[in-house]
Amino acid sequence: MLNVVYNLHSTALRHKITLKVEVPRHDGVVPTVSDIWHTAEWHEREAYDLFGMRFENHPDPRRILLPDDWEGHPLLKDYQVQEFYHGIKVPYVGDPPSIGMDVYRYQDSER
């Protein structure tokens, strides 16, 4: 299960409410709130892009952070990092840094 959490706050009335919606991990759909709160459009696109969460009747259901042809949703725990993207090796946490470590060691030794 995935959760969608909305934290709503009325500055005029000094009211706060939190809404939590549980969504099935695969093929879960939540109604969009972007027709009520326009900034939610960007947040819902981000949730789709990184988690694969779909929002019903969303006005612009495209990826927002990753390229349109990216496979998968990288913040899901079962996501497998692509080894290559358009012929370029995709770095990930398991890879040792390819450059820069000598620079850091050099800067630390000068102090």
Secondary structure, DSSP 8 states (H G I E B T S, - for coil): -EEEEEEEEETTTTEEEEEEEEE-TTT-EEE--TTTSTTHHHHHHHHHHHH--EEET-S--S-SSS-TT--S-TTSTT----SEETTEE---TTS--SSSHHHHHHHHHT-
